[in-house]
């Protein structure tokens, strides 16, 4: 729950010609808090095409308004946070007060 400095790798699918193109960028470095969220801890092993991985969905992230985290079905965001591990952002919730974004809460998926 201590502040952690991260750099988020963003992959966004945008329309290009008759299909889609992946545009990669980075956000950061940002100082955020990674914490165990309110959801009960749940860990499962997922089998992909080329192997297996353990996924835990009980983590969340808190960032300030300068993070400007994108969200949507065409956006993938991942980062590494020492000593917690590798994370994928599954959803982003802007925190709005008096019509201004004052921060972001994001739900995370920890991948081992």
Beta strands, then each sheet from edge to edge (+ up, - down):
strand 1: 3-16
strand 2: 19-36
strand 3: 43-48
strand 4: 51-64
strand 5: 75-81
strand 6: 85-97
strand 7: 100-111
sheet 1: 3+ 4- 2+ 1- 5+ 6- 7+
end
